[in-house]
Amino acid sequence: MSAAQAIQTTPGRAVAAVAPAIVLVIGMVAAVNLAIPTLQAGSLHPSVSQTAWVVDSYTLVFACLLIPAGALGDRFGRRRGMLAGLLVLAAGSVMAALAQSVEVLMCGRALSGIGAAFVLPATLAVTLGQLQPSQRARGVALWSALTGAGGAVGNVGGGVAVELGGWRTLFWAGVPIALAAAALIAARVPEQTPHRLPVDPGGGGLLTAGTLGVLYAIIESPEHGWGSTQVLVGLAAGVALLVAFAVYESRLDHPMLDPRLFAVAGVRAGALGIVALFFALFGLFYVNSQYLQDVKGYSALLSGVCALPIALAMPFASARSPRLAARFGGRATIVAGMGLVAAGLALMSLAAVATPYSLYALLLVLVGAGMGLAMPPLSGLMVDALPAHQSGVAAGLNSTTRELGSALGVAVLSTLLATRFSAHLPDALRRLPGGREEAVGHSITAALNVAHRAPDPVVRAELVHGVRQAFTHGTSLGLRAGAALILATTVVVAHQRTTKGND
């Protein structure tokens, strides 16, 4: 198709054709958190570490394959890549929905992550390919708004699906949505001329394997101990593979992700900030759904609705961030936004069983507003630090750092939660039937099931309260760690020498 034929639509129409695909692949990152309590209470009985893998297997593969999958789409056709990716995502959802073991469920999620990696970068590329240069800023803004909306839709949609039929229904729901999104793309998105860009599968493989090794060590450490052979081997192998990735990429003429980019202050500062923010956000999402359902006693649907304050505050603040950055400077806007996130997390770490939701919702708004303020100028740091012909690299790095931060946040907060939760469980719980096997170091859902077996109503109520308190002890440590990471990153980002426009 010629350029003249390609440029014949409006930003709204161009984005509308890929909107369901964008919302689906982003929404599936957040939606699975709403299924954690029902998943833990179901027939598979995953431990805390296995639950973290169910969440992270999608996000990890999604993050590590975004750039090579985008390059493959550019080379062999973006529309074709999106259609193939949506079919793979649907196949992974079917595998997850039918899973009779935690391992199969993880594989289904990972397969869906592969499909998602082929979809997301191509949605932006095909949108921009249909627009006049003067319309592309509007197209990017609409596309970005949809990626933000995906989190909100994932929380509410995940809650609806779980409420209607449990965690399997959540994965079944992804199948018709993926197929409908593929049909819309096939009908409304024109094929564009492929770009004969080199593809670097080796870099994607090394990055995925290395990140997997590090996450394995973090997630499995509560169960096996940091000094165990499997954890030490996983950590050493992960670090070695990431070093090999950096060496391998630095020697290529056309690397997937050139590690030398991080020598540029703006790229380094933007990437660090985005990783830290999404570490905090998705770590919060991971514990938030369990807090609302297992501690506060809300349904899955109500828990999804109760997460909306953060999703609504984020785009509201994000729309105003460029104006504030123009008036006060990008650096000041980043510091203010990250400060709000750190304050919100620190205050949320004080949440207990009796904390009213109205106060909790205000803190969610605080975190969402901080995210919205800080993200645009952080992304701008990376874009402004690189020449125009590397704008695609900046976009890919932006998406990759978001998903990697999300995966790390779930891994670290689930690890801290598991360690603190197990240590604070009531001793009497272990003396009940199944207490030693199910409650210690597993999940709040399993521990509550054991607590409800106590024959005496008074003892039962005390044990249930004790389990819920143990969970809030675990979440408090994780949220404070997230706040500390945000503060430390803020200091680093604030002292980076970046381009004048971001000072």
VOTOR-783795 format. One record per residue (C-alpha): x, y, z; residue number from 1. Coordinates in steps of 0.2 Angstrom, whole numbers, plus 5000, padded with zeros to 4 digits. Each point is the difference from the previous one (the first is absolute). Example, Ala and Ser with C-alpha at 12.3 -4.5 7.8 and 13.67 -1.06 7.14 Angstrom:
<sites>
     c1     c2     c3   pos
   5062   4978   5039     1
   5006   5017   4997     2
</sites>
This chain:
<sites>
     c1     c2     c3   pos
   5000   5000   5000     1
   5006   5017   4996     2
   5003   5014   5012     3
   4986   5010   4992     4
   4988   4986   5002     5
   5005   4997   5018     6
   4998   5018   5006     7
   4981   5001   4998     8
   4992   4999   5017     9
   4998   5010   5016    10
   5009   4996   5017    11
   4984   4995   5008    12
   4996   4987   4986    13
   5018   4994   4999    14
   5000   4996   5019    15
   4983   4993   5001    16
   5005   4986   4988    17
   5013   4994   5013    18
   4992   5006   5016    19
   4993   4983   5005    20
   5017   4992   4997    21
   5009   5013   5011    22
   4987   4999   5014    23
   5001   4981   5000    24
   5019   4998   5001    25
   5002   5013   5013    26
   4984   4995   5010    27
   5006   4982   5002    28
   5015   5007   5010    29
   4989   5007   5013    30
   4985   4988   4999    31
   5008   4985   5006    32
   5003   5008   5017    33
   4981   5000   5003    34
   5000   4981   4998    35
   5014   4996   5013    36
   4988   4996   5015    37
   4989   4989   4990    38
   5015   4992   4992    39
   5008   4996   5017    40
   4984   4993   5006    41
   4997   4989   4985    42
   5006   4983   4996    43
   5017   5005   4995    44
   5005   5007   5017    45
   5015   5010   4994    46
   5012   5006   5013    47
   5005   5019   5001    48
   5015   4997   4989    49
   4990   4990   4987    50
   4987   5014   5000    51
   5013   5013   4997    52
   5006   4989   4985    53
   4982   4999   4993    54
   5000   5019   5000    55
   5017   5003   4994    56
   5002   4987   4987    57
   4989   5011   4988    58
   5008   5016   5005    59
   5018   4994   4999    60
   4998   4992   4982    61
   4991   5015   4995    62
   5013   5012   5006    63
   5015   4991   4993    64
   4993   4996   4983    65
   4993   5017   4996    66
   5014   5007   4990    67
   5005   4984   4990    68
   4981   4997   4997    69
   4998   5018   4994    70
   5015   4998   4988    71
   4993   4983   4993    72
   4983   5009   4998    73
   5009   5014   4990    74
   5009   4988   4990    75
   4986   4988   4995    76
   4985   5011   5001    77
   4992   5009   5015    78
   4982   4995   4997    79
   5006   4982   4997    80
   5009   5001   5016    81
   4986   5007   5010    82
   4988   4986   4993    83
   5012   4987   5004    84
   5003   5007   5018    85
   4982   5001   5004    86
   4998   4981   4995    87
   5014   4995   5010    88
   4993   5010   5015    89
   4983   4992   4998    90
   5009   4983   4999    91
   5009   5004   5016    92
   4984   5005   5008    93
   4992   4983   4996    94
   5015   4991   5007    95
   4999   5010   5016    96
   4981   4998   5002    97
   5001   4981   4998    98
   5016   4998   5011    99
   4999   4986   5012   100
   5017   5004   5008   101
   5009   5017   5005   102
   5014   4996   4988   103
   4988   4999   4985   104
   4991   5016   5006   105
   5017   5008   5000   106
   5004   4994   4982   107
   4983   5006   4994   108
   5004   5017   5007   109
   5017   5001   4993   110
   4993   4995   4982   111
   4988   5014   5002   112
   5014   5012   5004   113
   5009   4995   4984   114
   4984   5004   4990   115
   4999   5017   5010   116
   5018   5005   4995   117
   4995   4998   4982   118
   4985   5011   5002   119
   5004   5015   5010   120
   5014   5008   4990   121
   4992   4997   4984   122
   4984   5009   5006   123
   5009   5017   5001   124
   5010   4997   4984   125
   4985   4996   4989   126
   4991   5015   5008   127
   5014   5012   4996   128
   5001   4993   4983   129
   4983   5005   4995   130
   5001   5018   5006   131
   5007   5016   4993   132
   5015   5007   5009   133
   4990   5014   5008   134
   4988   4987   5007   135
   5012   4988   5008   136
   5002   5009   5016   137
   4981   4998   5003   138
   5001   4982   4995   139
   5014   4997   5013   140
   4989   5009   5013   141
   4985   4989   4996   142
   5011   4984   5000   143
   5008   5005   5017   144
   4982   5003   5007   145
   4995   4983   4995   146
   5015   4991   5008   147
   4995   5009   5016   148
   4982   4995   4998   149
   5005   4982   4998   150
   5005   4999   5019   151
   4983   5007   5005   152
   4991   4988   4988   153
   5011   4986   5006   154
   4995   5003   5019   155
   4982   5002   4997   156
   4998   4987   4986   157
   5011   4987   5010   158
   4988   5003   5015   159
   4985   4997   4989   160
   5007   4984   4993   161
   5005   4993   5016   162
   4984   5004   5008   163
   4990   4992   4987   164
   5010   4984   4999   165
   5017   5000   5008   166
   5017   5001   4994   167
   4998   4988   4985   168
   4986   5012   4994   169
   5013   5014   5000   170
   5011   4991   4987   171
   4985   4993   4990   172
   4994   5018   4998   173
   5017   5005   4992   174
   4996   4988   4985   175
   4985   5008   4992   176
   5008   5018   5003   177
   5016   4995   4992   178
   4990   4992   4985   179
   4989   5016   4998   180
   5015   5011   5001   181
   5008   4990   4986   182
   4985   5001   4990   183
   4999   5019   5002   184
   5019   5002   4995   185
   4997   4988   4985   186
   4986   5011   4994   187
   5006   5018   5004   188
   5019   5000   5001   189
   5008   5001   4983   190
   5016   4990   4997   191
   5016   5011   4999   192
   5016   4998   4991   193
   5012   4989   5011   194
   5016   5008   5006   195
   5015   4989   4996   196
   5008   5002   5018   197
   5012   4988   5007   198
   4992   4988   5014   199
   5010   4996   5016   200
   4992   4984   5007   201
   5016   4996   5010   202
   4998   5016   5010   203
   4982   4997   5004   204
   5004   4982   5006   205
   5015   5006   5011   206
   4990   5014   5008   207
   4985   4988   5003   208
   5011   4986   5008   209
   5010   5012   5010   210
   4985   5009   5007   211
   4992   4983   5004   212
   5015   4994   5010   213
   4999   5016   5011   214
   4982   4999   5002   215
   5001   4982   5005   216
   5012   5004   5013   217
   4990   5014   5007   218
   4983   4990   5000   219
   5006   4984   5006   220
   5011   5007   5014   221
   4986   4999   5014   222
   4997   4982   4997   223
   5018   4994   4998   224
   5010   5013   5008   225
   5013   5012   4993   226
   5014   4988   5003   227
   4992   4985   4991   228
   5009   4993   4985   229
   4985   5003   4988   230
   4998   5018   5005   231
   5019   5004   4999   232
   5002   4991   4984   233
   4984   5009   4993   234
   5007   5017   5005   235
   5018   4996   4993   236
   4993   4993   4984   237
   4988   5015   4998   238
   5014   5013   5003   239
   5012   4991   4988   240
   4987   4999   4986   241
   4996   5019   5002   242
   5019   5004   4999   243
   5001   4989   4985   244
   4985   5009   4993   245
   5009   5017   5002   246
   5016   4994   4992   247
   4991   4991   4986   248
   4990   5016   4996   249
   5014   5012   5001   250
   5009   4990   4986   251
   4986   5000   4988   252
   4998   5013   4986   253
   4981   5000   5002   254
   4997   4995   5018   255
   4982   4997   5008   256
   5005   5011   5014   257
   5017   5008   5000   258
   5006   5001   5019   259
   5011   5015   4995   260
   4983   5010   4999   261
   5000   5000   5019   262
   5016   5010   5000   263
   4989   5014   4994   264
   4994   5009   5016   265
   4982   5003   4993   266
   4998   4982   4995   267
   5007   4994   5017   268
   4989   5012   5010   269
   4984   4996   4991   270
   5002   4981   5000   271
   5004   5000   5019   272
   4985   5011   5004   273
   4988   4990   4990   274
   5006   4983   5006   275
   4999   5007   5018   276
   4982   5007   4997   277
   4993   4984   4992   278
   5009   4989   5014   279
   4990   5010   5012   280
   4984   5000   4990   281
   4999   4981   4996   282
   5006   4995   5017   283
   4986   5010   5007   284
   4988   4992   4988   285
   5006   4983   5006   286
   4996   5003   5018   287
   4985   5011   4998   288
   4989   4987   4993   289
   5004   4988   5014   290
   4998   5014   5013   291
   4983   5005   4994   292
   4993   4982   4998   293
   5008   4990   5014   294
   5003   5014   5013   295
   4985   5012   4996   296
   4989   4986   4994   297
   4995   5008   4984   298
   4994   4990   4985   299
   5011   4999   4984   300
   4989   5012   4991   301
   5000   5013   5014   302
   5019   4998   5002   303
   5002   5005   4982   304
   4988   5015   5001   305
   5010   5005   5016   306
   5016   5001   4990   307
   4993   5013   4988   308
   5006   5015   5010   309
   5018   4997   4995   310
   4995   4997   4982   311
   4989   5015   4999   312
   5013   5012   5008   313
   5014   4994   4989   314
   4994   5007   4983   315
   4993   5015   5009   316
   5017   5005   5006   317
   5009   4994   4985   318
   4990   5012   4989   319
   5006   5014   5010   320
   5018   4995   5002   321
   5007   5008   4984   322
   4992   5016   5005   323
   5008   4999   5017   324
   5017   4995   4993   325
   5000   5015   4988   326
   4997   5011   5015   327
   5010   4993   5013   328
   5012   4989   4991   329
   5000   4981   4996   330
   5012   4996   5014   331
   4989   5009   5013   332
   4984   4991   4993   333
   5009   4983   5002   334
   5005   5003   5017   335
   4983   5006   5006   336
   4992   4985   4991   337
   5011   4987   5008   338
   4999   5008   5017   339
   4981   4998   4999   340
   5002   4982   4996   341
   5013   4997   5014   342
   4988   5009   5012   343
   4985   4990   4995   344
   5009   4983   5001   345
   5007   5005   5017   346
   4983   5005   5007   347
   4992   4984   4992   348
   5012   4990   5010   349
   4991   5005   5015   350
   4984   4993   4994   351
   4992   4987   5012   352
   4985   4989   5001   353
   4989   5014   5006   354
   5006   5014   4988   355
   4985   5008   4992   356
   5000   4998   4981   357
   4997   5019   4998   358
   5017   5003   5007   359
   5008   4986   4990   360
   4992   5007   4984   361
   5008   5017   5004   362
   5017   4992   5001   363
   4996   4991   4983   364
   4996   5017   4993   365
   5017   5007   5006   366
   5010   4986   4992   367
   4990   5001   4984   368
   5003   5019   4999   369
   5018   4998   5004   370
   5002   4987   4986   371
   4991   5011   4988   372
   5011   5015   5004   373
   5016   4991   4998   374
   4998   4988   4985   375
   4999   5013   4986   376
   5016   5010   5004   377
   5009   4983   5004   378
   4995   4994   4983   379
   5005   5017   4993   380
   5018   4998   5007   381
   5003   4984   4989   382
   4992   5008   4985   383
   5009   5016   5001   384
   5017   4992   5004   385
   5000   4990   4984   386
   5000   5007   4982   387
   4984   5000   4990   388
   5005   4984   4990   389
   5001   4990   5016   390
   4982   5005   5006   391
   4995   4982   4997   392
   5014   4994   5012   393
   4994   5012   5013   394
   4982   4994   4998   395
   5005   4982   5002   396
   5011   5004   5015   397
   4986   5009   5008   398
   4988   4985   4998   399
   5013   4987   5005   400
   5005   5010   5016   401
   4982   5001   5005   402
   4997   4981   4999   403
   5017   4995   5008   404
   4996   5012   5014   405
   4983   4992   5002   406
   5007   4982   5000   407
   5013   5005   5013   408
   4987   5009   5011   409
   4989   4984   5001   410
   5016   4989   5003   411
   5007   5011   5014   412
   4984   5004   5009   413
   4993   4982   4999   414
   5017   4995   5008   415
   4999   5013   5014   416
   4982   4996   5003   417
   5003   4981   5001   418
   5015   5002   5012   419
   4991   5012   5012   420
   4983   4992   4999   421
   5006   4983   5005   422
   5010   5007   5015   423
   4984   5009   5007   424
   4987   4986   4998   425
   4992   4995   5017   426
   5009   4984   5007   427
   4983   4992   5004   428
   4997   5000   4981   429
   5013   4986   4998   430
   4991   4989   5012   431
   4984   4999   4990   432
   4997   4987   4987   433
   5011   5004   4985   434
   5007   5015   5009   435
   5018   4995   4998   436
   4999   4995   4982   437
   4988   5013   4993   438
   5003   5016   5011   439
   5018   5002   5002   440
   5008   5010   4986   441
   4986   4997   4988   442
   4986   5013   4998   443
   4988   5010   5010   444
   4986   4990   4991   445
   5007   4983   5006   446
   5003   5007   5017   447
   4982   5007   5002   448
   4993   4983   4994   449
   5010   4992   5015   450
   4994   5013   5012   451
   4982   4997   4996   452
   5002   4982   5005   453
   5002   5005   5019   454
   4985   4992   5009   455
   4998   5014   5013   456
   4992   5016   4992   457
   5011   5012   5011   458
   5016   4991   4996   459
   4995   5000   4982   460
   4997   5019   4999   461
   5017   5003   5009   462
   5009   4989   4988   463
   4992   5008   4984   464
   5004   5017   5007   465
   5018   4994   5004   466
   5002   4994   4982   467
   4994   5016   4993   468
   5012   5010   5011   469
   5014   4989   4995   470
   4996   5004   4982   471
   5000   5019   5003   472
   5017   4998   5009   473
   5007   4992   4984   474
   4992   5014   4989   475
   5007   5014   5011   476
   5018   4994   4997   477
   4997   4998   4981   478
   4992   5017   4998   479
   5014   5009   5011   480
   5013   4991   4989   481
   4991   5007   4985   482
   5000   5018   5007   483
   5018   4999   5005   484
   5004   4994   4982   485
   4990   5015   4993   486
   5009   5012   5011   487
   5017   4994   4996   488
   4996   5000   4981   489
   4994   5018   5002   490
   5016   5005   5007   491
   5010   4992   4986   492
   4989   5007   4986   493
   5000   5017   5008   494
   5019   5001   4999   495
   5002   4993   4982   496
   5007   5013   4988   497
   4986   5000   4986   498
   4995   5011   4986   499
   4996   5017   5003   500
   4982   4998   4996   501
   4997   4988   5014   502
   5009   5010   5014   503
</sites>
